[in-house]
Amino acid sequence: MFNFIARWMGALVLLVATLALTLPATFAWIDTWTINPLLGVIMFGMGLTLSPHDFKVVLSRPRDILIGCLTQFTVMPLLALGLTWAFSLPQELAIGVILVGCCPGGTASNVITYLAKGDLALSVGMTAASTLLAPLLTPLLVWAMAGTMVHVDTLGMLLSIVYVVIAPIVCGLLCQRFLPLMTRRLTPVLPAFSSLVIALVVGIIVAHNADRLLTAGLLVVAVVVLHNLLGLTIGFTIGRLLRLQKPKCVALSIEVGMQNSGLASSLAVLHFAAYPLATIPGAVFSVWHNISGALVARLYSTLSLRRHNR
């Protein structure tokens, strides 16, 4: 059952998002302040699954991790900025798209990489590295790209990311160190549990922004879909140009294309409350990248199986 939930995460997220959009009352009773604790729960789960080996991967494969992080924090922010210009997005939506582009890799990327038969160790290492860099790089990138449009509280954003992302991961690592038996029992169900929590976060975000989502219409959907698909494609292409092995290219593609869009929506709520539409791109990205991730995982795994059978 847990494997089934993890494998069909994209369908689950789409179902929850559709329900939240058509019947907002289903999730609107849950206040938006719960998004941060829920993201913290996901990050805590990530801390439980990280091991000293994962950090050794970061240290033993610095070239791969460096390529991943450089690609993550250049391609997606620049794509975000380019798309806001190309589509002449209103200021509020532009802020939201830039926030998504400047966030670290998505929390579901490791599950998707596993299903896609990519380099899981590299994926976990990249997620850990980009997440640890996010408190510094995300606020600075948002300031650099959106600072001319609005006031950006870089210190406040840094502290928010520390509270929501870094602190729960550290707590998870401490539990793993001092409560190993409990950790071993929880680890098999964590991908499914994370999938359910991600779906709940999406439901809350969509329900509270249902009217705005319907108003923003196809424009924001088109920008978000392009942002994600271009990130997936460019990530894989950069891996091929650098002559990385196929599993590494798959991991790079998924890590670059999938953003922590729940964090983007949370930052929009906390630091750009005067611009309510800034939460919309993160909400749409949360739905779409889980769907595209599931489809890409199936595509990559099918291609990998064909190569293996040759």
C-alpha positions in Angstrom: 0.0 0.0 0.0 2.8 2.4 0.9 4.6 1.7 -2.4 1.3 2.2 -4.3 0.8 5.7 -2.6 4.4 6.7 -3.4 4.3 5.5 -7.0 1.0 7.3 -7.7 1.8 10.5 -6.0 1.2 12.6 -9.1 -2.3 11.2 -9.5 -3.0 11.8 -5.7 -1.8 15.4 -5.9 -3.9 16.0 -9.0 -7.0 14.5 -7.3 -6.5 16.6 -4.2 -5.9 19.8 -6.2 -9.0 19.2 -8.3 -11.1 18.6 -5.2 -9.7 21.8 -3.6 -10.3 23.9 -6.7 -13.9 22.7 -7.2 -14.9 22.4 -3.6 -12.5 24.7 -1.7 -14.4 24.2 1.6 -12.9 20.7 1.7 -9.5 22.1 2.7 -10.1 25.8 3.3 -11.0 25.1 6.9 -7.3 24.4 7.5 -5.5 27.7 8.1 -2.6 28.6 5.9 -0.3 28.9 9.0 -0.3 25.1 9.0 1.7 25.0 5.7 5.0 25.8 7.5 4.6 23.0 10.2 3.6 20.6 7.4 6.7 21.5 5.4 8.7 21.0 8.6 7.2 17.5 8.9 8.4 16.7 5.4 11.8 18.0 6.1 11.9 16.1 9.4 11.2 12.9 7.4 14.0 13.9 5.0 16.3 14.2 8.0 15.3 10.7 9.2 16.2 9.2 5.8 19.6 11.0 5.5 22.6 9.0 6.6 26.3 9.7 7.0 26.7 7.9 3.7 24.6 10.7 2.0 27.0 13.3 3.3 29.9 11.2 2.2 28.4 11.3 -1.3 28.5 15.1 -1.2 32.2 15.0 -0.1 33.3 12.1 -2.3 31.5 13.3 -5.5 32.1 17.1 -5.2 32.1 17.5 -9.0 28.6 16.0 -9.5 27.2 17.9 -6.5 28.7 21.1 -7.7 27.3 20.7 -11.2 23.9 19.9 -9.7 23.8 22.9 -7.4 25.2 25.4 -9.9 22.6 24.2 -12.4 19.8 24.3 -9.8 20.6 27.9 -8.7 21.2 29.3 -12.1 18.9 27.6 -14.6 15.7 27.8 -12.7 16.1 31.4 -11.4 17.1 32.6 -14.9 14.3 30.7 -16.5 11.9 32.3 -14.0 13.1 35.8 -14.8 13.0 35.1 -18.6 9.5 33.7 -18.5 8.2 36.7 -16.5 9.6 39.0 -19.2 8.5 36.9 -22.1 4.9 36.7 -20.9 4.8 40.2 -19.4 3.5 38.8 -16.1 1.8 41.2 -13.7 4.1 42.1 -10.8 2.4 39.9 -8.2 2.6 36.8 -10.4 6.2 37.6 -11.4 7.2 37.6 -7.8 5.6 34.2 -7.3 7.4 32.7 -10.4 10.7 34.1 -9.2 10.2 32.7 -5.7 9.6 29.2 -7.2 12.7 29.5 -9.4 15.0 30.5 -6.5 13.9 27.7 -4.1 16.0 24.5 -3.6 15.1 21.1 -5.1 11.7 19.6 -4.5 11.1 17.3 -1.5 9.6 14.6 -3.8 12.6 14.6 -6.2 14.3 11.6 -4.5 11.1 9.5 -4.8 10.8 10.4 -8.5 14.5 9.7 -9.1 14.1 6.3 -7.5 11.1 5.5 -9.7 13.0 6.8 -12.8 15.9 4.5 -12.1 18.2 7.5 -11.8 21.3 7.9 -9.5 19.5 8.0 -6.2 22.6 8.7 -4.1 23.4 11.8 -6.3 19.7 12.9 -6.0 19.8 12.7 -2.2 23.2 14.5 -2.1 22.0 17.3 -4.4 18.8 17.7 -2.4 20.7 17.9 0.8 23.3 20.3 -0.6 20.8 22.7 -2.3 18.6 22.6 0.8 21.5 23.5 3.1 22.5 26.3 0.7 18.9 27.7 0.4 18.9 29.9 3.5 21.7 31.9 1.9 21.1 31.6 -1.8 17.3 31.8 -2.0 16.9 35.2 -0.3 19.9 36.7 -2.2 18.6 35.4 -5.6 15.1 36.7 -4.9 16.5 40.1 -3.9 18.7 40.2 -7.0 15.8 39.4 -9.4 12.8 40.9 -7.6 14.4 43.6 -5.5 13.7 46.3 -8.2 10.0 45.4 -8.0 9.3 45.1 -4.3 11.1 45.3 -1.0 12.7 41.9 -0.2 13.3 41.0 3.4 16.4 38.8 2.9 17.2 38.3 6.6 13.5 37.4 7.3 13.5 34.9 4.4 16.8 33.4 5.6 15.4 32.8 9.1 12.1 31.4 7.7 14.0 28.8 5.7 16.2 27.9 8.7 13.0 27.4 10.8 11.0 25.5 8.2 13.8 23.5 6.4 17.1 23.3 8.3 15.9 22.9 11.9 13.5 20.0 11.1 16.3 18.2 9.1 18.6 18.6 12.1 15.9 17.2 14.4 15.5 14.2 12.0 19.2 13.6 12.0 19.3 13.7 15.8 16.4 11.2 16.1 18.2 8.9 13.6 21.4 9.1 15.8 19.7 8.6 19.2 16.5 6.7 18.3 17.8 4.3 15.6 15.1 1.6 16.3 12.2 4.0 15.8 13.9 5.4 12.7 14.3 2.0 11.1 10.6 1.3 11.7 9.5 4.6 10.2 11.8 4.7 7.2 9.8 2.2 4.9 6.6 4.3 5.2 8.2 7.8 4.8 7.9 8.1 1.0 4.2 7.4 1.2 3.8 9.6 4.3 5.6 12.5 2.6 3.4 12.0 -0.5 0.3 12.4 1.6 1.6 15.5 3.4 2.7 17.0 0.1 -0.9 16.4 -1.2 -2.3 18.0 1.9 -0.1 21.1 1.5 -1.2 21.4 -2.2 -4.9 21.0 -1.1 -4.5 23.8 1.5 -2.7 26.2 -0.9 -5.2 25.5 -3.8 -8.3 25.8 -1.6 -7.2 29.2 -0.1 -6.4 30.5 -3.6 -9.2 28.9 -5.7 -10.7 32.2 -6.8 -7.4 33.7 -7.7 -6.3 30.5 -9.5 -9.5 30.7 -11.7 -8.9 34.4 -12.3 -5.2 34.0 -13.2 -6.3 31.4 -15.7 -4.2 29.7 -18.4 -1.4 32.3 -18.4 0.1 31.3 -15.1 -0.4 27.6 -15.9 1.4 28.0 -19.2 4.3 29.8 -17.4 4.6 27.1 -14.7 4.4 24.2 -17.1 7.1 25.8 -19.3 9.3 26.5 -16.3 9.2 22.9 -15.1 9.5 21.3 -18.5 12.4 23.5 -19.5 14.1 22.8 -16.2 13.8 19.0 -16.7 15.1 19.3 -20.3 18.0 21.6 -19.6 19.0 19.6 -16.6 19.2 16.4 -18.6 20.9 18.2 -21.5 23.6 19.7 -19.3 24.3 16.2 -18.0 24.7 14.9 -21.5 26.9 17.8 -22.6 29.2 17.1 -19.6 29.3 13.4 -20.6 27.7 12.2 -17.3 26.3 8.6 -17.2 22.6 8.3 -18.0 21.5 7.7 -14.3 23.3 10.9 -13.3 21.6 12.8 -16.1 18.2 11.5 -14.9 19.0 12.6 -11.4 20.2 16.0 -12.6 17.1 16.5 -14.7 14.7 15.7 -11.9 16.6 17.7 -9.3 16.7 20.8 -11.5 13.1 20.6 -12.8 11.4 19.9 -9.4 11.4 22.8 -7.0 10.3 23.1 -3.4 7.3 25.0 -4.5 5.5 24.5 -1.1 8.4 26.6 0.4 7.8 29.2 -2.3 4.2 29.5 -1.4 5.0 29.7 2.3 7.6 32.5 1.7 5.0 34.3 -0.4 2.5 34.1 2.4 5.0 35.2 5.1 6.9 37.9 3.2 4.7 39.1 0.4 1.3 39.3 2.0 0.6 42.6 0.2 0.8 40.6 -3.1 -1.7 37.8 -2.7 -1.3 36.5 -6.3 2.3 35.7 -5.5 1.2 32.5 -3.9 -0.4 31.2 -7.1 2.7 30.1 -9.1 3.9 28.0 -6.2 0.4 26.4 -5.8 0.2 25.6 -9.5 3.9 24.3 -9.6 3.1 22.1 -6.5 0.4 20.3 -8.5 2.1 20.2 -11.9 5.6 19.1 -11.0 4.3 16.1 -9.2 2.3 15.1 -12.2 5.2 15.8 -14.7 7.6 14.1 -12.2 5.5 10.9 -12.2 5.3 11.0 -16.1 9.0 11.6 -16.4 9.8 8.8 -14.0 7.8 6.4 -16.1 9.5 7.7 -19.3 13.0 7.4 -17.9 12.4 4.0 -16.3 11.0 2.7 -19.6 14.0 3.9 -21.6 16.3 2.5 -18.9 14.5 -0.9 -19.2 14.8 -0.9 -23.0 18.6 -0.2 -22.8 19.0 -3.0 -20.3 17.1 -5.5 -22.5 19.3 -4.7 -25.5 
